[in-house]
Amino acid sequence: MKLFLTLVLFIISTTASAYVDLNLSYTLSQRKIEGVRTDPDVDTGSAQTTSTGASVNWAWFIWEYTALELNYSSTTQRLLDDREVSTDDASITIKEVDSKTITQVSGVGIRQAFASRKSSIIPTLAFGYAKYTTSGLTKYTLDNSGTETELEILQDKEAFSSSYASFSLRFRFTKLMGVTIAAKTVMPNFETDKASNNVTYSAGLSWMF
Protein backbone atom coordinates (compact mmCIF):
# COMPACT_ATOMS: atom_id res chain seq x y z
CA MET A 1 0.00 0.00 0.00
CA LYS A 2 2.84 2.40 0.87
CA LEU A 3 4.47 1.60 -2.45
CA PHE A 4 1.22 2.39 -4.29
CA LEU A 5 0.80 5.73 -2.49
CA THR A 6 4.41 6.60 -3.20
CA LEU A 7 3.89 5.85 -6.88
CA VAL A 8 0.73 8.00 -7.01
CA LEU A 9 2.49 10.92 -5.30
CA PHE A 10 5.40 10.59 -7.70
CA ILE A 11 3.10 10.71 -10.73
CA ILE A 12 1.25 13.74 -9.35
CA SER A 13 4.50 15.57 -8.67
CA THR A 14 5.76 14.95 -12.20
CA THR A 15 2.51 15.82 -14.01
CA ALA A 16 1.68 19.41 -13.20
CA SER A 17 -0.53 19.62 -16.31
CA ALA A 18 -2.72 16.65 -15.29
CA TYR A 19 -6.46 17.02 -15.86
CA VAL A 20 -9.66 14.96 -15.70
CA ASP A 21 -12.16 14.11 -18.43
CA LEU A 22 -15.59 13.09 -17.08
CA ASN A 23 -18.24 11.71 -19.44
CA LEU A 24 -21.87 10.84 -18.62
CA SER A 25 -24.19 9.26 -21.16
CA TYR A 26 -27.64 7.72 -21.40
CA THR A 27 -29.15 5.47 -24.05
CA LEU A 28 -32.75 4.55 -24.87
CA SER A 29 -34.01 2.43 -27.75
CA GLN A 30 -37.38 0.89 -28.54
CA ARG A 31 -38.49 -1.53 -31.23
CA LYS A 32 -41.94 -2.96 -31.85
CA ILE A 33 -42.94 -5.80 -34.18
CA GLU A 34 -46.61 -6.41 -34.89
CA GLY A 35 -47.91 -9.95 -35.23
CA VAL A 36 -48.94 -11.28 -38.63
CA ARG A 37 -52.59 -10.28 -39.07
CA THR A 38 -54.73 -12.72 -41.07
CA ASP A 39 -58.07 -11.43 -39.80
CA PRO A 40 -58.66 -7.66 -39.35
CA ASP A 41 -60.93 -8.37 -36.35
CA VAL A 42 -58.36 -10.47 -34.47
CA ASP A 43 -55.66 -8.89 -32.32
CA THR A 44 -52.44 -10.77 -33.12
CA GLY A 45 -50.39 -8.99 -30.44
CA SER A 46 -46.90 -7.58 -30.76
CA ALA A 47 -43.33 -7.92 -29.52
CA GLN A 48 -41.71 -4.82 -28.03
CA THR A 49 -38.07 -4.53 -27.02
CA THR A 50 -36.94 -1.67 -24.81
CA SER A 51 -33.34 -1.00 -23.87
CA THR A 52 -32.17 1.63 -21.39
CA GLY A 53 -28.67 2.26 -20.17
CA ALA A 54 -26.37 4.71 -18.45
CA SER A 55 -22.60 4.96 -18.28
CA VAL A 56 -19.89 7.02 -16.64
CA ASN A 57 -16.27 7.35 -17.81
CA TRP A 58 -13.61 9.01 -15.67
CA ALA A 59 -10.18 9.55 -17.20
CA TRP A 60 -7.22 11.07 -15.39
CA PHE A 61 -4.74 12.40 -17.94
CA ILE A 62 -1.46 11.96 -16.13
CA TRP A 63 0.27 13.09 -19.32
CA GLU A 64 -0.98 15.40 -22.06
CA TYR A 65 -2.30 12.59 -24.26
CA THR A 66 -2.40 9.51 -22.01
CA ALA A 67 -4.84 8.80 -19.20
CA LEU A 68 -5.82 6.20 -16.65
CA GLU A 69 -9.49 5.37 -17.25
CA LEU A 70 -12.25 4.03 -15.00
CA ASN A 71 -15.66 3.27 -16.47
CA TYR A 72 -18.98 1.75 -15.47
CA SER A 73 -22.15 1.04 -17.42
CA SER A 74 -25.48 -0.63 -16.74
CA THR A 75 -28.01 -1.69 -19.36
CA THR A 76 -31.50 -3.13 -18.91
CA GLN A 77 -33.15 -4.83 -21.86
CA ARG A 78 -36.79 -5.92 -21.71
CA LEU A 79 -38.80 -8.00 -24.17
CA LEU A 80 -42.59 -8.03 -23.88
CA ASP A 81 -44.16 -10.42 -26.41
CA ASP A 82 -47.91 -11.12 -26.32
CA ARG A 83 -48.15 -12.87 -29.69
CA GLU A 84 -49.84 -16.15 -28.77
CA VAL A 85 -48.14 -19.41 -29.74
CA SER A 86 -49.73 -22.85 -29.28
CA THR A 87 -48.41 -26.40 -29.33
CA ASP A 88 -49.38 -28.68 -32.21
CA ASP A 89 -52.29 -30.14 -30.26
CA ALA A 90 -53.29 -26.68 -28.94
CA SER A 91 -53.25 -27.99 -25.36
CA ILE A 92 -50.77 -25.32 -24.22
CA THR A 93 -50.70 -21.71 -25.42
CA ILE A 94 -47.98 -19.22 -24.56
CA LYS A 95 -49.98 -16.02 -24.10
CA GLU A 96 -47.17 -13.68 -23.04
CA VAL A 97 -43.41 -13.62 -22.55
CA ASP A 98 -41.91 -10.92 -20.32
CA SER A 99 -38.12 -11.11 -20.23
CA LYS A 100 -35.63 -8.76 -18.60
CA THR A 101 -31.83 -8.91 -18.81
CA ILE A 102 -29.47 -6.67 -16.85
CA THR A 103 -25.88 -6.21 -18.00
CA GLN A 104 -23.22 -4.37 -16.00
CA VAL A 105 -19.66 -3.61 -17.04
CA SER A 106 -16.94 -2.05 -14.88
CA GLY A 107 -13.51 -1.49 -16.34
CA VAL A 108 -10.08 0.01 -15.86
CA GLY A 109 -7.63 0.76 -18.63
CA ILE A 110 -5.54 3.21 -20.60
CA ARG A 111 -6.91 5.98 -22.80
CA GLN A 112 -4.85 7.58 -25.55
CA ALA A 113 -5.87 10.92 -27.06
CA PHE A 114 -4.79 12.02 -30.53
CA ALA A 115 -5.26 15.76 -30.08
CA SER A 116 -4.61 18.26 -27.30
CA ARG A 117 -7.28 19.16 -24.76
CA LYS A 118 -7.74 22.55 -26.46
CA SER A 119 -8.66 21.04 -29.84
CA SER A 120 -12.20 21.36 -31.18
CA ILE A 121 -12.37 17.61 -31.87
CA ILE A 122 -10.49 15.08 -29.77
CA PRO A 123 -10.38 11.45 -30.94
CA THR A 124 -9.38 8.88 -28.32
CA LEU A 125 -8.76 5.15 -28.15
CA ALA A 126 -9.03 3.15 -24.93
CA PHE A 127 -8.51 -0.47 -23.92
CA GLY A 128 -8.23 -2.44 -20.70
CA TYR A 129 -9.71 -4.98 -18.30
CA ALA A 130 -13.44 -5.24 -17.59
CA LYS A 131 -15.72 -7.25 -15.35
CA TYR A 132 -18.82 -8.25 -17.33
CA THR A 133 -21.90 -9.30 -15.31
CA THR A 134 -25.30 -10.50 -16.53
CA SER A 135 -28.53 -11.53 -14.80
CA GLY A 136 -32.14 -11.80 -15.79
CA LEU A 137 -35.68 -13.05 -15.27
CA THR A 138 -38.21 -14.43 -17.77
CA LYS A 139 -41.92 -14.80 -17.03
CA TYR A 140 -44.24 -16.93 -19.17
CA THR A 141 -48.02 -16.67 -19.04
CA LEU A 142 -49.44 -20.02 -20.16
CA ASP A 143 -52.92 -21.32 -20.96
CA ASN A 144 -52.92 -25.04 -20.18
CA SER A 145 -56.21 -26.51 -21.43
CA GLY A 146 -58.17 -23.50 -20.20
CA THR A 147 -56.19 -22.95 -16.99
CA GLU A 148 -53.90 -19.90 -16.91
CA THR A 149 -50.59 -20.33 -15.10
CA GLU A 150 -47.35 -18.39 -14.77
CA LEU A 151 -43.84 -19.78 -15.06
CA GLU A 152 -40.74 -17.86 -13.94
CA ILE A 153 -37.19 -18.72 -15.01
CA LEU A 154 -34.41 -16.91 -13.16
CA GLN A 155 -31.07 -16.37 -14.85
CA ASP A 156 -28.44 -16.47 -12.13
CA LYS A 157 -25.90 -13.67 -12.05
CA GLU A 158 -22.80 -14.57 -14.02
CA ALA A 159 -19.53 -12.64 -14.02
CA PHE A 160 -16.80 -12.85 -16.65
CA SER A 161 -13.28 -11.48 -16.65
CA SER A 162 -13.15 -9.59 -19.92
CA SER A 163 -11.32 -7.04 -22.02
CA TYR A 164 -12.74 -3.90 -23.58
CA ALA A 165 -11.85 -1.45 -26.31
CA SER A 166 -13.49 1.84 -27.25
CA PHE A 167 -13.16 4.70 -29.69
CA SER A 168 -14.62 8.14 -29.00
CA LEU A 169 -14.85 11.62 -30.47
CA ARG A 170 -15.18 14.62 -28.15
CA PHE A 171 -16.56 17.85 -29.62
CA ARG A 172 -15.50 20.84 -27.53
CA PHE A 173 -18.12 23.58 -27.09
CA THR A 174 -16.66 25.60 -24.23
CA LYS A 175 -13.43 25.55 -22.24
CA LEU A 176 -14.80 22.86 -19.93
CA MET A 177 -17.82 21.30 -21.63
CA GLY A 178 -18.31 19.16 -24.70
CA VAL A 179 -20.24 16.28 -26.25
CA THR A 180 -18.73 12.82 -26.65
CA ILE A 181 -19.89 10.05 -28.96
CA ALA A 182 -18.36 6.61 -28.58
CA ALA A 183 -18.39 2.97 -29.65
CA LYS A 184 -17.34 0.33 -27.12
CA THR A 185 -16.97 -3.42 -27.33
CA VAL A 186 -16.62 -5.84 -24.41
CA MET A 187 -15.09 -9.27 -25.02
CA PRO A 188 -16.08 -11.77 -22.29
CA ASN A 189 -13.32 -14.21 -21.39
CA PHE A 190 -10.96 -12.17 -23.61
CA GLU A 191 -12.40 -13.73 -26.79
CA THR A 192 -11.31 -11.05 -29.24
CA ASP A 193 -12.84 -12.87 -32.21
CA LYS A 194 -16.27 -12.04 -30.75
CA ALA A 195 -15.65 -8.29 -30.45
CA SER A 196 -18.42 -7.48 -32.94
CA ASN A 197 -21.02 -9.40 -30.90
CA ASN A 198 -21.19 -6.88 -28.07
CA VAL A 199 -20.85 -3.31 -29.34
CA THR A 200 -22.52 -0.35 -27.61
CA TYR A 201 -22.89 3.11 -29.16
CA SER A 202 -23.43 6.08 -26.87
CA ALA A 203 -23.53 9.86 -26.74
CA GLY A 204 -23.38 12.20 -23.76
CA LEU A 205 -21.99 15.27 -22.10
CA SER A 206 -18.37 15.52 -20.99
CA TRP A 207 -16.36 17.91 -18.87
CA MET A 208 -12.63 18.59 -18.66
CA PHE A 209 -11.19 20.16 -15.52
N, C-alpha and C positions, 0 to 999 in steps of 0.2 A: 504494500500500500504506500509506504514511504517513497519507494522507487517511482511509483506511478505519479504521486503528487510532485515529486522533484522534476519528472519529465514534463508534466503539464506546466509548471512554473517556468521551466526552461523555454518551452515553446512560446509562452506568453511574453517572456522577456525579449525574445528574438523576433517577435512579429508585432511590431508597433502598429502596423497598418491592418491588423486583423479586423474582420467585420463579420456580421451574421446575416444570412439570407433566410427569411422565414416565409414559407408558402402554405396557404390554406386553400383547399379546394373541396367542391361538393359536386356530386354527379347524380343525375336522375334520368332514367329512361323507362319508357313504357311501350309495350307492343301488344296488340290485340288481334287475334285471329278468330273470325266467325266460323261457326260450323257450316258444313255443306247443307244448304237448304233445298230439299226436294218438294216440300209442300209449304206454300206461303203462309198457311195458318198454323204451322208447327214451329215452335221455338227450338232451334237446334243447339242453342248455347254458344259459348265462346271460350277461348283460352286467352288469358291475359297475364303477361309477364311484366313485373315491375322490379326495377333495380335501383336501389339508393345506396350512396356511399359517400364517405368523407375521408379526407386524408390530411396529414400535416407533415411537412418536410422542414427540418431545421439543419442548416449547413453553417458550420463555423469555418470561414476561410482563414486558415492559419498562414497561408501565403496568398499572394495576389490572385492566383488562378486556381489554387488547389484547396479543397475543403474537406473536413470530416463531416459526414452526413448521418443524421438520424431521421428515420421516417416511420410513420405508422398509418395504416389505412384499415377501414372496416367497411365491408359491403354486405348488404342484405338483398337477396334475390328471392322473389316470391312468385310462384306460379299458381293461378287459380283457374281451374279447367272444369266447367260444368257441362261439357259435351258428353252425353250419356253413351256408354259402351256396354254391350251385353255379351254374355257367353253364347256359344253356338246354340245351346238349348234354352237360352233366355231365362235361366233360373237365377242368375246373378247379374245385376246391372250396377256398374260403377256410375253413380250419379254426379259425384264431384270429387276432384282431387285438389287439395290445398297443400302446397309444398313450400317450405321456407328453408333457405340455405344461408348461413352466415360465414363469411370468409374474413379473416383478420391476418394482416401481414405487418410485422415489425422488423425493421432492418437497420443495419449500420454499415457504412461503406465510405468510399472516396468519391468526391465529385470534382470534376475537372472542367473549368470554364475556358472558353476560347475567345473571350473578349474581356476588356476591363470592366469594372463595376460602373464606370461612367458612360459606357456605350449605350446606344439606344436599343440595340438588340443583343442579348447575351445568350449564345448557345452553350449548353453544358451536357456533359456525359457523366453518368454515375454508375457504379457497380459495387457489389458487396454481398454480405451475408444477410439472410432473412429467415425468420421463423414464420412458416405458413401454417395457419390453423383453420380447420373447417368443422362445422357442426350443422345439424339440421333436423327438421321434423316434417313428416308427411302425414296428412290426414286423408283417409278415404271414406266417403259416404257411400254405403252399399245398400242395394235393395235385394234382399235374399228371399225370393218367392213371396214378395209382399211385405216382408219385415225389414224395416230400415235399421241398419247398424252402422257404427263408426269403427274404423280401424286406424290406429296410430302406429307409425314406424319411426322410431327415434334413431337418428344418425349420431353415433357417439362422436365426441370431439376428437379429432385427429390432428397431430402436429408433425410437421415435416421440417427438417433442416434443409434450407434452400439457398439459392443464389438469386440475385436480382440485377437487372440492368435497366437504365432509363435514359431517355434523351429529352431535353426540354429547351424551350425558347422563352426567354424573359423579355418582355417589351416594357421599357422604362418610360413612365409617364411623368413622374416627378423625381426629385432627388432621392426620396426614400421609397416610393410606391411604384408598383408595376403590375403587370398581368403575366402569368406564366401558363403556358400550355405544355403538356408533357405526354409521353408514351412510356409505359413501364411494363416490363415482363418479369414474372416470377417463375423460377424453374425449380419445382419441388424435387428434393433428393438430388439436386445439381444436374438434372437431366437436360443439358443444353439443347439437345435435338428437339425438345418439346417447347422451346421458347415461344413459338407462335401460338401455342394452345392457351396461353394465359396472359393476354395483353390488355392493359387498361389505359384508356385515354382520359385525360382530365384537363381542367382549366380552372384557374383560381387567382386570387390576389396574392401578391408577395410584397415583402418589405425588406429593405436592406438598411442596417444600422450598425 
